Amino acid sequence: MAKSKTSDNWSSGTFFNRLRYSLWRIVRQVKKEFQLLKIDKMNLVIALLMPPGIIMLFAFMSTSASVTIPVKVSVVSYDSNTFVNQNNYSITTKWDNYTEMYLDAVKESELLELIEFYDASEDENEYAMETARNEMRDGNIECIIVIPVEFSELLTTGYPGIIELIPDASDAASIQDKLNAVQDSIKIFVEENDLDPEYVLQEYEEFSVPSKYNFRYNYNMTVLLPFMTFGISFVLTILVVVQEKPIARLLLTPVQKAEILLSKYIVYSIVLALQVFLVLTVAIANGLYVAGNVIDLFLGLYMLGFAGVSLGMFVSTVSNTKTEANQLFFALFIVIILLSGMFVPIDAMPDYLQNIAYILPLSHGAPIIKGILSKGKSFIGFDFFWLLGISSVLIILSFLVINRKRYEV
């Protein structure tokens, strides 16, 4: 029995000695990784300076975009301000010319720029609509405002007048801006002519950005933050293991391959935390509206970035050369972006693509960030745990691959 106790004490002491020596090697390896990262200025620029720089650029662009750019329009009027007696074809009534009054409202509106007015009721302008459409095709105007025949008559007799709008739909994202601009001219027209509006707008926009914040900037951030955090973390780590010479040299020392990989995870996780902190600091300083908790936003971005780090490390361990790692990175990144739901809603994809999309990290990271920014949600949820699961699987696979991989010293 004494022998057994002595043997157990010796084995437990050996285990703790090995663990302590392993931790000591990992700490030294982490220091070496920081030294290598400090020497590699390009990686430092990509990790720490580029993300805040991109945020500031978007903030500047969004602020510049907030300047009012009037929508270029042409007005085609078929309106007639006279009523002709059908029995003897004599003019019996002459209405007020509301077309001219509406044109004044168009000119007064800061959101519209009147390029051309066509009076299609006159014989020389019988091809007015075709001319206006050609102007739109050539890019000279952005929409056509059409005034129908009974416009003045209906308003004079107390009925609602109708104004038709033909927007240039080749730029679908700006259609709402064009509708808003025409709505502004109608508002001016109604107010200046003491007309009774036939509509009442009562708006309550749930989860909208407060008016004191820049809407365009905040909308861009809901797309840019997850895309940039994942993408930069991914590209930053695809070459950290595949460089054969540093790994081969390290294997001449007592350090283990698993310890090398673990030290890289530690270093780039710390770099990721600093990167997310700088990104959020710059984004909030430039007017980012966070409906939720800033700590939730930090943790959500960190989890998404860590998924990028894990995927980059996995790509770096399975690749045999830098060229192979770069090619694998581009192939994966394109697929992840296309199936992220940013361009095409995931629910609109075929079933087999939906199954692939819901496995990929960015399709879960973007909803987390959007929910925190616009709806005040917590980072804890299904998407967060899915990212945690993906990262864990990639970490395990990376350690299995690097332990089986042979390096020639």
N, C-alpha and C positions, 0 to 999 in steps of 0.2 A: 504493500500500500504506500509506503514511503517513497518508493521508486516512482510510482504512478503520480503522486503529488509533485514530486520534483520534476518529472517529465512534463506535467501539465503547466507548472510554473515556468519552466524553460520555454515551452512552446508559446505560451501567452506573452512572455517577455520578448521572444523573437518576433511575434506578430506586431507588437506595439513598436518595437525597434524598426521593423520594416516600414510600418505605417509612418512613423516619424521621419525616417530617412526619405520615404517617397514624398511626403509633404514638403520636406526641405528641398528636394529636387524640383518639385513643381513650382515652389516660390522662386527659385533661381531661374527656372525656365520662363516664368512670367516676366521677370526682370529683363531677360534676354529678348523676349518678344516685344516689350515696350521699347527697348533700345533699337531693335530692328524697325519698328514702326516709326520711331523718331527719325531714323536715317531716311526712311522712305517718305520723302516730302509729299509726293503725289498722292499717296494713300491718305495722308493727314489732311490734305486739301479737300479730297473727295469726301472724307468722313465728316470733317468739322467745319470747313469754310463754305463748301458748295451748297449744302442745304439751306443755311441762313441767307446766303446770297440769292438763291432762287426765290425764297420767300419775299425778300425785299424787292426783287425785280417784279414779282407778281403784284405786290402791294403798289408799286409805282405805276404799273400798267393799269391796274384797276382804278386807281385814283384818276389817272388821265382819262380812262374810259368813262368816268362819271360826268365829264363835260358834255353838255347837250349837243348832239349832232342832229340837226333837223333832217327829217325824212323827205326826200325829194318826191314830189307828186305832180301829176297832171290831173286837171279836172275836166271831165267831159259832161256837158250839160245838154239834155234833151228837153229841158223845162220850157214850157210856154206860159207866158203870163196873160194870154188872151183867150177868151171863150168865143167861139164862132157859132152863130146860129145856123143849124143845119138846114133850116127851111130856105132862107134867102142868102146864106153864106155871108152875113154881115156880122161885124164885131159888136157884140152886145155888152161884154164885160172885159175889163182890163184889170188883172190881178196885180198885187204888189210883186215886184221881182225879187223873190227871196234867194235866187241864185247869186245875184250880186252881193246880197247881204252875207251869204255863206262864204263867198270868195273873200270878203273883207275879214271874216273870222279866220280863214285859212292863212291869210297874210299876217294877221295879228298873232297867230299861234307861234310860239318859239320852237315848237316841236315839228313844224312842217315848213317846207320850202316849196312854194308854188313855182314850178318850172314853166308850165304852159296851160292855158285855158282854151278849150275848144267848145264853141257854141254849135252843137250838132243840129240845132233847130234851123240853122241857116243852110241854104243849098250848097254854098261853097265848102261847107264842112261836113258833107255827108259821109266822108271816110274818116271822121275824127277818131272813132274807136280803133280802127286799124292803125292809124298813125300813132296813137298813144301806145298801142301794144308793141309797135316797132321800136318806139323810144324805150320801152321797158326791156325789150330783148337786147337792145344795144347798151343797156346799163345806164342810160341817162336819167331814168326815174326809177323809184322803188315801188310805187303803187299808183293805181288809177282810181280816182274818186268819180263815181258816176251818179249824176243827178237825173232822175226819171222825168217823164213828161208832166206828170200831175203834181210835181213838187210844190210849186207856188199855190196852185189851186187847193190842194189838200190843207196846207197850212192856213190859208186865208179863211177857209170854211170850217176850221177848227178840228180837222182830222190830223193824225200824225203823218209827217212827211217821211219819206224813205230815202236814205242815202246808201248807195252800194259801194263796196270797196273791193278792189281787185289787187291783192298784194303780190309781190314777186316772191313766190314760195321756194325759189332755188336756195334761199338761205332760211331754212325752217326755224332756226334758233331766234331770228329777229322778227318773226311774224307778230309776236305779242307786242313788241316795241312799236311796230307800225300801227297796230290796232289802237294802242294807247295814244299815239300821236293824233290820229284821226278823231278819237274820242275827245281829246283836248279842244280841237277845233269846233266840235259839236257843242261842247259845253260853253265856249265863248259865244257861239251863234245863238244859243238858247237864251243866255243871260242878256246879251245886248239887244235882243229883239222882243224881250218880255214874253217869251213863249213858255207854255206850260210843258215841262219835260214829261214824257210818257214813261219814264223809268225812274226808279229810285235805287241807288246803290248802297247797300249796307254790308260792308266788308268786315269780316273778322277772320284773319288769316292765322290759323293754328300753327304754332311752331315757327312763326316768321321771324326774320332778323329785325331787331328794333331799328327804328328810322335813323338813329344817330350813328349806326354802323353802316359801312359800305357794303351794299348787297352783293355786288359783283365780286368783290374781294372774298367775302365769306363763302359765296357759292364756289369759287375756284378752290378755296382751301379744303372744302369737303372732298374734293376729288384729288387735289395735289398732295395733301399730307399723307394719306395711306400709300399712294403710288410712289412718292419720293422716298418715304421711310423704308418701305420694302425693297424698292429697286436699288437704292444705294447700299443697303446692308447686304443685299444679294451680290452685287458686283464687287463689293469690297473684300469678300471672303473666297471668291472662286479660285484664287491662285495661292492662297496662303499655305496649302499643304502640297500642292502638285509640284512645287519647286524642289526637284530631286536633290540638288547639291546641299542646301542647308539641312534637309532631313538626313541625308547620308552622313554628313559631318557630325550631326548630333548623335547618331547611333554609335559613333566611336566612343562616346562617353557612356557612363552607366545609366543615363536616362532612358526610359521606356517609350515606345511609340504611343501608347495610350496617354502617357504623361505629357508628351509633346502636344497631342491633340487637345487634351484638357486645358493646357496652358493657353492655347490659342482661343478656345472658347471663353476662358476667363477674360483675356485681354480685350477681345472684340465685343464682349458683353459690356465691359466698362466703357469702351469707346462708344458703343451704341447708346448707353445711358447719357453720356455727355452730349452726343449728337442730338438726341431727342430733347434734352434740356435746352440746348441752343436754339433749336428749331421752334419750340414752343415760346421761348422768350422773345424771339424776333417776331413771330407770328402775332402774339398778343400785343406786343408793343406797336405793331402796325395796324391794330384794329380788329383782331380776331374776336368774334363773339362766341363765348363758350356757355351754352345753356346749362351744362352740367358742371361737374367738379373738375378742376384743372388736374388734380391728382389722378382721377379716372382717365382723363385724356392722356396723361403721361404714360400710365400703365398700359392703356390700350395701344398706343403707338409703340411702346417698348415691346409688347408681346408680338405685334405684327413685324417689327424690325428683327426680333429674335428669330421668328420663323424664317426671315430672309437670311440671317446669319447661319441658321441650321442647314438650310437648303444650299447655301454657298459652300459650307464646309463639306457637305455630302458630295456635291459636284467636284470639289477639289480632291477629295479622297478617292473617288472612283476613276478620276481621269489620270492618264499616264503622262500626258504632256500638257503644256500651257495651251497649245493650239486646240487640243481636244476639249479642254476645260472651257475655253472661250466659245467654241462651237456649241457645246452642250448648254452653256449659259444662254446664248442667243435663242436657241430652239425652245428652251423652257420658258424664257422670259416672254417671248412673243405669244406662246400658248396661254400663259398665265394672264397676260394683259387682255388678250382677245376674249377669254372666258371669264373675265373678272366681273362682268355685268356693267362696266362703265360705258361701253359703246352699244351693246345689245342686251336688253334685260334677260337675265338667266331663264326666267319663266317662258320667254318667247323662243328659246332654243329647242332643238329636238331633244328627246328624252335622253339619248345616249350622251349628248354634249352636256346636258344638265348634270348628269351623274359625275362626269369628269370635272365640271366647273365647281361643284360643291365639295370636291376633294381638295382643290387648290386653295392656297392660303389667302390670296388677295380678295377672293369672293366672300371671305368671312371677315377680313380686316376692315374693308371699306364700310360695311354696315355698323361695325362697332364705333368707328370714328364719327360717322354721320349721326348716329344716335346720340353720342355724347355731345357733339357740337350743337345740333339743332333741336334735340328733344330732351336733353338733360338725363339721358339714361346712364346706368352704371356700366362699367366695363365688364362686370361679371355676367356671364350668360353663355348660351350654347356656343356662339361664335368664338368666344374667348377660350373655352375649354377645347374646342376643336383645334384652334391654333396651338394650344398647349400640347394636345395629343400629336398633331403633325410634327411639331418640333421635337418631341420626345422620341418618336419613331425615327426621325432623321438622325438624331444624335446617336441612338443605339446602332443604326445601320452604319454610321460613319466609324464608330469604334470597332465594329466587326470587320469592316473593310480594311481599315488601316492595320489591324492586328494580323490579318491574313496576307497583307501586301508585302512584297519583298523589295527591298532597296539595295542596290549595289553600292558598296562603300569603296 
